Each structure stands twice: as C-alpha cells, then as structure tokens.
Amino acid sequence: MNTINIILVDDVDLFRFGVRMSIELDHPDIEVVGEAKTGADFFELFETVEAVDIVLLDIGLPDMSGVDIARRLRTERPEIKILAITADNSTSTIEKMLKIGVEGFVNKTNSNNDTPVEAIRSIMQGLEYFGRDISAIISRIFLVEKKNAKAAPDFTEQEKRIIEYCHEGLPAKLIADRLGISLRTVDWHKSNIFRKFGINNTAELVRYGLKKGIIRAE
C-alpha cells in the first residue's frame, strides 16, 4: 500500500486537529507528516521532511499569503500538489490560485471532516477537486474571461502567406517576388497585419502568429 504523505498548513489548531483525526482514524494510507501554523513554520518544516505528496494550504495565514507560498512551491517543487484550504471565496484570490495551478480547493466554512480526504484522493488520481461553491466562482471567472476575450483577427490568404514567409525569415523583397506583388504592397500588407495584431515589428508578428495558430511551430 502506497502512503500519501501530506503537510497541513493552517493557523487554526482545531481545524488541523479535526483533519488529522479524520485521517488517522479512517484512512491508514494517508499520513500527516507535518503541521505548520504560519508560512515561516511551513518552510522551516519543509526542509526537514523528505517525502511530501500534497500540501493542504490555508490561503489566509497570519504572516504570509497562501498565494505567495503556492507560487514559491510551484517554482521550487512543482511535483508537489497543492490543495488550497480557504474561507476566502473572493474571486481575485481564487483566480490567482488558479493561475498558479493549484490542484484543488476546499471551502473551510462549508466542509466536513471527510471533504479534505475526498479532495486528497481525487488529486492523487490526477483529477482536480473543487467544491460546489468554488466551482460556481470558477464558472463566473470563466464567463467574464470569455466575455472580455478579444476575437482573433481575420486575415486574408495573402496576409497569412506573408506571416508564414516572415516566420521563414524572408526579406520583404523576396516575399514580393514569391507573391508576384510590389514591395510597396508587401509593406502595406505588413502594416495592416501589425494593426490587426496590435504590434509593431516582424519579431512580434512571428510570436503572435505562433500564438494564434496561424504559424505552426516546426
């Protein structure tokens, strides 16, 4: 039986005690290998613990933002999974944690003792875990992003070929020869493409062309 090693990071003693008891009594394959009340305590503890699979991380710690801790973990130990334990359901906080790439959220105010365990098991199976109310907030974030997203600009076939030729590193004169058009027309097309992308030079044109899927990476 493979053991799942977790660290609990939460400044509320009673919450940590409840989670630990629910794990130790009913889930022998999950082991709490350490507890911390602050961000400083966590990073000190982290140096002494060899094997960690998941960090149960309270977002609202007294000395350090859980967002900053999650961001540092993602940089230094990206293989460790993060389950955010939060009573802060603000859209901005959840959006920041999603951008960092945490694997799940548990709402501390609505959770029972089994909910963190359910989340731990889901995450270890390669799934994400979001409670119902957190999922509703994520849906609102997605809808706002979709509403505010700019539609990809449309390009003519000739403009697409010019973008491809720029990607190949061809100078404007050679592009004009290949397309059978004047150098002035190539420059006019490039200016039009720059305007559509909202950019200023050929290097940015190639980067945005790759990003938008107009150019395929080799």
C-alpha positions in Angstrom: 0.0 0.0 0.0 1.5 3.3 -1.1 1.2 6.0 1.6 0.1 9.5 0.7 2.2 12.0 2.6 0.7 15.4 3.4 1.6 18.5 5.3 -1.2 20.6 6.9 -0.6 24.4 6.9 -3.3 26.2 8.8 -3.3 28.7 11.7 -6.4 27.2 13.3 -5.4 24.5 15.8 -8.9 23.0 15.9 -9.1 22.7 12.1 -5.8 20.9 11.9 -6.7 18.6 14.7 -10.1 17.7 13.0 -8.4 16.9 9.7 -5.6 14.9 11.3 -8.1 12.9 13.4 -10.3 12.1 10.4 -7.3 10.9 8.5 -5.6 8.9 11.3 -8.9 7.1 12.4 -10.2 6.0 9.0 -7.5 6.4 6.3 -4.4 4.5 7.2 -2.9 5.0 3.7 -2.8 8.8 4.3 -0.1 10.2 6.7 0.2 13.7 8.1 4.0 14.1 8.1 4.0 17.6 9.4 1.9 20.6 10.5 2.6 24.3 10.4 0.7 27.4 11.7 2.5 30.0 9.6 4.3 30.3 6.3 7.6 30.6 8.1 6.9 27.4 10.1 6.0 25.6 6.9 9.2 26.4 5.0 11.3 25.5 8.1 9.4 22.2 8.4 9.6 21.7 4.6 13.4 21.5 4.8 13.2 18.5 7.2 10.5 16.4 5.5 11.8 14.1 2.8 8.7 12.9 1.1 5.6 15.1 0.5 2.8 14.4 -2.0 0.3 17.1 -1.1 0.4 20.4 0.9 -3.0 21.3 2.4 -2.5 25.1 2.4 -4.6 27.7 4.2 -4.7 30.8 2.0 -5.2 33.2 4.9 -2.1 32.7 7.1 -1.1 35.4 9.6 2.4 36.1 8.3 2.4 35.2 4.7 -0.1 35.0 1.8 -1.0 31.5 0.8 -0.8 32.7 -2.8 2.8 33.6 -2.3 3.5 30.2 -0.7 1.8 28.4 -3.5 3.7 30.4 -6.1 7.0 29.6 -4.4 6.1 25.9 -4.2 5.3 25.8 -7.9 8.7 27.3 -8.7 10.8 25.2 -6.3 8.9 21.9 -6.1 6.4 21.7 -9.0 5.9 18.0 -8.4 4.1 18.6 -5.1 0.4 19.0 -5.4 -1.4 21.9 -3.6 -4.9 21.7 -2.1 -6.0 25.2 -1.1 -8.0 25.3 2.2 -9.8 28.6 2.3 -12.5 30.6 3.9 -11.7 33.4 1.4 -14.0 32.9 -1.5 -13.1 36.2 -3.2 -12.9 36.0 -7.0 -9.5 37.7 -7.1 -7.9 35.2 -4.6 -9.3 32.1 -6.4 -8.3 33.5 -9.8 -4.7 34.0 -8.5 -4.5 30.4 -7.2 -6.0 29.0 -10.5 -3.3 30.9 -12.5 -0.6 29.4 -10.2 -2.1 26.0 -11.0 -3.2 24.5 -7.7 -4.9 21.2 -8.0 -7.9 21.9 -5.8 -9.9 23.9 -3.3 -11.7 23.0 -0.1 -14.0 25.6 1.4 -13.2 25.6 5.1 -16.5 27.2 6.1 -18.7 24.5 4.4 -16.5 21.4 4.6 -17.0 18.4 6.9 -14.1 16.3 8.0 -14.4 13.9 5.1 -14.1 16.6 2.4 -10.3 17.1 2.6 -9.8 13.4 2.3 -12.1 13.2 -0.7 -10.1 16.0 -2.3 -6.8 14.4 -1.5 -7.8 11.1 -3.1 -9.2 12.9 -6.2 -6.0 14.9 -6.6 -3.8 11.8 -6.2 -5.7 10.2 -9.1 -4.7 13.1 -11.3 -8.0 14.9 -11.0 -8.8 18.5 -9.9 -11.1 19.0 -6.9 -13.3 22.0 -6.4 -16.3 22.2 -4.0 -19.7 23.3 -5.4 -19.4 26.9 -4.3 -15.8 27.2 -5.5 -16.9 25.7 -8.9 -19.6 28.4 -9.2 -17.0 31.1 -8.7 -14.7 29.5 -11.2 -17.5 29.4 -13.7 -18.1 33.1 -13.2 -14.4 33.8 -13.8 -14.5 31.8 -17.0 -17.6 33.6 -18.3 -16.0 37.0 -17.6 -12.8 36.0 -19.3 -14.8 34.7 -22.3 -16.8 37.9 -22.5 -13.7 40.1 -22.3 -11.6 38.0 -24.7 -10.8 39.7 -27.9 -11.8 37.7 -31.0 -8.8 36.6 -33.1 -8.4 38.9 -36.1 -9.3 37.6 -39.6 -6.6 37.5 -42.2 -6.7 37.2 -46.0 -4.9 34.2 -47.6 -2.2 36.6 -48.8 -1.7 38.0 -45.4 -1.4 34.5 -44.0 1.3 33.7 -46.6 3.2 36.9 -45.7 3.1 35.9 -42.0 4.5 32.4 -42.9 7.2 34.0 -45.1 8.2 36.3 -42.2 8.4 33.2 -40.0 10.8 31.7 -42.5 12.9 34.8 -42.2 12.4 36.0 -45.8 13.1 39.7 -46.5 10.3 41.8 -47.9 11.8 41.9 -51.4 11.9 38.1 -51.7 8.3 37.9 -50.3 7.2 40.3 -53.0 8.9 38.2 -55.7 7.3 35.0 -54.4 3.8 36.5 -54.3 4.2 38.5 -57.6 3.4 41.8 -56.0 5.3 45.0 -55.4 7.5 45.7 -52.4 5.2 48.6 -51.5 2.2 46.2 -51.4 4.1 43.8 -49.1 4.8 46.7 -46.8 1.2 47.8 -46.9 0.1 44.2 -46.0 2.6 44.0 -43.1 1.3 47.3 -41.8 -2.2 46.0 -41.9 -1.2 42.8 -40.2 0.6 44.8 -37.4 -2.6 46.9 -37.0 -4.8 43.8 -36.6 -2.4 42.2 -34.1 -1.7 45.5 -32.3 2.0 45.0 -32.7 4.9 47.0 -34.1 7.6 44.7 -35.7 8.2 41.5 -37.5 9.6 39.7 -34.4 6.3 40.3 -32.6 4.4 39.3 -35.7 6.1 35.8 -35.7 5.5 35.4 -32.0 1.8 36.3 -32.3 1.4 34.2 -35.4 2.6 31.2 -33.5 0.4 32.0 -30.5 -2.8 32.4 -32.7 -2.1 29.2 -34.6 -1.6 31.0 -37.9 2.0 29.7 -38.0 2.7 26.2 -37.0 5.8 25.5 -34.9 8.4 23.3 -36.5 
